[in-house]
Amino acid sequence: MGKKDFLSMGSKIGGVIGAIAFIFIGLVPGFYFGSYATLIILSRLLGGPLKASAVINILVASGIILGITCTATAFIVVGAICGTVVGYVTSLISERERGGEKAKA
């Protein structure tokens, strides 16, 4: 396997691990922070406590979706970066082992 294969495989595996970590760790915080941030922003823009209306509910739901999407993106990107680093280190180790085998032969 070449260096490019190790990097590609590492980033894919890291992205999948990041997505799994998001499901178990990041889903609830993404929901919470998305809704809370939306309520804070809307209360500042509208100047006080919010009354329950269809527009407010739609905006809060949009904020929740945005919070979950941003959290998922962060988990997947960080996982892919970590996987790429592991793939790079693995390719270096593999090249050194192949170099050692060629020197012995």
MODELLER restraints for C-alpha pairs under 7 A, 6 or more apart:
rsr = mdl.restraints
at = mdl.atoms
rsr.add(forms.Gaussian(group=physical.xy_distance, feature=features.Distance(at['CA:3:A'], at['CA:91:A']), mean=5.48, stdev=0.5))
rsr.add(forms.Gaussian(group=physical.xy_distance, feature=features.Distance(at['CA:6:A'], at['CA:87:A']), mean=4.91, stdev=0.5))
rsr.add(forms.Gaussian(group=physical.xy_distance, feature=features.Distance(at['CA:6:A'], at['CA:88:A']), mean=6.63, stdev=0.5))
rsr.add(forms.Gaussian(group=physical.xy_distance, feature=features.Distance(at['CA:6:A'], at['CA:91:A']), mean=5.99, stdev=0.5))
rsr.add(forms.Gaussian(group=physical.xy_distance, feature=features.Distance(at['CA:7:A'], at['CA:84:A']), mean=5.21, stdev=0.5))
rsr.add(forms.Gaussian(group=physical.xy_distance, feature=features.Distance(at['CA:7:A'], at['CA:87:A']), mean=4.77, stdev=0.5))
rsr.add(forms.Gaussian(group=physical.xy_distance, feature=features.Distance(at['CA:7:A'], at['CA:88:A']), mean=5.77, stdev=0.5))
rsr.add(forms.Gaussian(group=physical.xy_distance, feature=features.Distance(at['CA:10:A'], at['CA:83:A']), mean=4.38, stdev=0.5))
rsr.add(forms.Gaussian(group=physical.xy_distance, feature=features.Distance(at['CA:10:A'], at['CA:84:A']), mean=4.79, stdev=0.5))
rsr.add(forms.Gaussian(group=physical.xy_distance, feature=features.Distance(at['CA:10:A'], at['CA:86:A']), mean=6.41, stdev=0.5))
rsr.add(forms.Gaussian(group=physical.xy_distance, feature=features.Distance(at['CA:10:A'], at['CA:87:A']), mean=4.61, stdev=0.5))
rsr.add(forms.Gaussian(group=physical.xy_distance, feature=features.Distance(at['CA:11:A'], at['CA:80:A']), mean=4.40, stdev=0.5))
rsr.add(forms.Gaussian(group=physical.xy_distance, feature=features.Distance(at['CA:11:A'], at['CA:81:A']), mean=6.42, stdev=0.5))
rsr.add(forms.Gaussian(group=physical.xy_distance, feature=features.Distance(at['CA:11:A'], at['CA:83:A']), mean=4.67, stdev=0.5))
rsr.add(forms.Gaussian(group=physical.xy_distance, feature=features.Distance(at['CA:11:A'], at['CA:84:A']), mean=4.55, stdev=0.5))
rsr.add(forms.Gaussian(group=physical.xy_distance, feature=features.Distance(at['CA:12:A'], at['CA:80:A']), mean=6.41, stdev=0.5))
rsr.add(forms.Gaussian(group=physical.xy_distance, feature=features.Distance(at['CA:13:A'], at['CA:83:A']), mean=6.34, stdev=0.5))
rsr.add(forms.Gaussian(group=physical.xy_distance, feature=features.Distance(at['CA:14:A'], at['CA:79:A']), mean=4.49, stdev=0.5))
rsr.add(forms.Gaussian(group=physical.xy_distance, feature=features.Distance(at['CA:14:A'], at['CA:80:A']), mean=4.30, stdev=0.5))
rsr.add(forms.Gaussian(group=physical.xy_distance, feature=features.Distance(at['CA:14:A'], at['CA:82:A']), mean=6.25, stdev=0.5))
rsr.add(forms.Gaussian(group=physical.xy_distance, feature=features.Distance(at['CA:14:A'], at['CA:83:A']), mean=4.09, stdev=0.5))
rsr.add(forms.Gaussian(group=physical.xy_distance, feature=features.Distance(at['CA:15:A'], at['CA:76:A']), mean=4.87, stdev=0.5))
rsr.add(forms.Gaussian(group=physical.xy_distance, feature=features.Distance(at['CA:15:A'], at['CA:77:A']), mean=6.58, stdev=0.5))
rsr.add(forms.Gaussian(group=physical.xy_distance, feature=features.Distance(at['CA:15:A'], at['CA:79:A']), mean=4.91, stdev=0.5))
rsr.add(forms.Gaussian(group=physical.xy_distance, feature=features.Distance(at['CA:15:A'], at['CA:80:A']), mean=4.28, stdev=0.5))
rsr.add(forms.Gaussian(group=physical.xy_distance, feature=features.Distance(at['CA:17:A'], at['CA:79:A']), mean=6.32, stdev=0.5))
rsr.add(forms.Gaussian(group=physical.xy_distance, feature=features.Distance(at['CA:18:A'], at['CA:75:A']), mean=5.04, stdev=0.5))
rsr.add(forms.Gaussian(group=physical.xy_distance, feature=features.Distance(at['CA:18:A'], at['CA:76:A']), mean=4.48, stdev=0.5))
rsr.add(forms.Gaussian(group=physical.xy_distance, feature=features.Distance(at['CA:18:A'], at['CA:78:A']), mean=6.99, stdev=0.5))
rsr.add(forms.Gaussian(group=physical.xy_distance, feature=features.Distance(at['CA:18:A'], at['CA:79:A']), mean=4.40, stdev=0.5))
rsr.add(forms.Gaussian(group=physical.xy_distance, feature=features.Distance(at['CA:19:A'], at['CA:72:A']), mean=6.88, stdev=0.5))
rsr.add(forms.Gaussian(group=physical.xy_distance, feature=features.Distance(at['CA:19:A'], at['CA:75:A']), mean=6.46, stdev=0.5))
rsr.add(forms.Gaussian(group=physical.xy_distance, feature=features.Distance(at['CA:19:A'], at['CA:76:A']), mean=5.39, stdev=0.5))
rsr.add(forms.Gaussian(group=physical.xy_distance, feature=features.Distance(at['CA:22:A'], at['CA:72:A']), mean=5.92, stdev=0.5))
rsr.add(forms.Gaussian(group=physical.xy_distance, feature=features.Distance(at['CA:22:A'], at['CA:75:A']), mean=5.90, stdev=0.5))
rsr.add(forms.Gaussian(group=physical.xy_distance, feature=features.Distance(at['CA:26:A'], at['CA:71:A']), mean=6.52, stdev=0.5))
rsr.add(forms.Gaussian(group=physical.xy_distance, feature=features.Distance(at['CA:27:A'], at['CA:68:A']), mean=6.42, stdev=0.5))
rsr.add(forms.Gaussian(group=physical.xy_distance, feature=features.Distance(at['CA:30:A'], at['CA:67:A']), mean=4.95, stdev=0.5))
rsr.add(forms.Gaussian(group=physical.xy_distance, feature=features.Distance(at['CA:30:A'], at['CA:68:A']), mean=4.37, stdev=0.5))
rsr.add(forms.Gaussian(group=physical.xy_distance, feature=features.Distance(at['CA:30:A'], at['CA:71:A']), mean=5.52, stdev=0.5))
rsr.add(forms.Gaussian(group=physical.xy_distance, feature=features.Distance(at['CA:31:A'], at['CA:64:A']), mean=5.30, stdev=0.5))
rsr.add(forms.Gaussian(group=physical.xy_distance, feature=features.Distance(at['CA:31:A'], at['CA:67:A']), mean=6.10, stdev=0.5))
rsr.add(forms.Gaussian(group=physical.xy_distance, feature=features.Distance(at['CA:31:A'], at['CA:68:A']), mean=5.61, stdev=0.5))
rsr.add(forms.Gaussian(group=physical.xy_distance, feature=features.Distance(at['CA:33:A'], at['CA:67:A']), mean=6.39, stdev=0.5))
rsr.add(forms.Gaussian(group=physical.xy_distance, feature=features.Distance(at['CA:34:A'], at['CA:63:A']), mean=5.08, stdev=0.5))
rsr.add(forms.Gaussian(group=physical.xy_distance, feature=features.Distance(at['CA:34:A'], at['CA:64:A']), mean=4.39, stdev=0.5))
rsr.add(forms.Gaussian(group=physical.xy_distance, feature=features.Distance(at['CA:34:A'], at['CA:66:A']), mean=6.46, stdev=0.5))
rsr.add(forms.Gaussian(group=physical.xy_distance, feature=features.Distance(at['CA:34:A'], at['CA:67:A']), mean=3.98, stdev=0.5))
rsr.add(forms.Gaussian(group=physical.xy_distance, feature=features.Distance(at['CA:34:A'], at['CA:68:A']), mean=6.84, stdev=0.5))
rsr.add(forms.Gaussian(group=physical.xy_distance, feature=features.Distance(at['CA:35:A'], at['CA:60:A']), mean=5.76, stdev=0.5))
rsr.add(forms.Gaussian(group=physical.xy_distance, feature=features.Distance(at['CA:35:A'], at['CA:63:A']), mean=5.64, stdev=0.5))
rsr.add(forms.Gaussian(group=physical.xy_distance, feature=features.Distance(at['CA:35:A'], at['CA:64:A']), mean=4.92, stdev=0.5))
rsr.add(forms.Gaussian(group=physical.xy_distance, feature=features.Distance(at['CA:38:A'], at['CA:60:A']), mean=5.80, stdev=0.5))
rsr.add(forms.Gaussian(group=physical.xy_distance, feature=features.Distance(at['CA:38:A'], at['CA:63:A']), mean=5.44, stdev=0.5))
rsr.add(forms.Gaussian(group=physical.xy_distance, feature=features.Distance(at['CA:39:A'], at['CA:60:A']), mean=6.80, stdev=0.5))
rsr.add(forms.Gaussian(group=physical.xy_distance, feature=features.Distance(at['CA:43:A'], at['CA:49:A']), mean=5.94, stdev=0.5))
rsr.add(forms.Gaussian(group=physical.xy_distance, feature=features.Distance(at['CA:43:A'], at['CA:50:A']), mean=6.20, stdev=0.5))
